[in-house]
């Protein structure tokens, strides 16, 4: 009993891939992705995208012309250059996004991913303290804020560390700047 049929719009569960079912062979379903690639998955790797057609029509008629025109008007961008002292070396940046830390994370659950990210951050902090690096930046992204909360908790346990949101113009809301007070010994 297969719940998919040819023409169904589907999404891959553990990947950011959407497509349309083009063939079904027992437990194997072949889809054409929105990018035009043909890929085959097991039934349990896909989820059917259900349309709420009435709601979609209401949303489409919601003065989309006005919204499109507003988006077409270019807004002046402010280019505030980050203040930097001449000869100052920018702080090292460490990207904690899971895809930057491991090649394949599909077998990892959320707990394992968060654990790896926080352990990586901890290693970088310990290294910076040991090597007297005065400032580092962790790029954690915005997401649901779980990694940022874990980072804040971990960083709060160090006496010699202060931290704040990193430069907004450069990183948006997705980074934390860590300052390490050096002991005089």
Secondary structure, DSSP 8 states (H G I E B T S, - for coil): --S--TT-EEEETTSS-EEEEEEEETTEEEEEETTS-EEEEEGGGEEE----HHHHHHHHTTTHHHHHHHHHS------------TT----EEEE--HHHH-S--TT--HHHHHHHHHHHHHHHHHHHHHTT--EEEEE--STTSHHHHHHHHHHTT-TTEEEEE--HHHHTTSEEEEEE-----
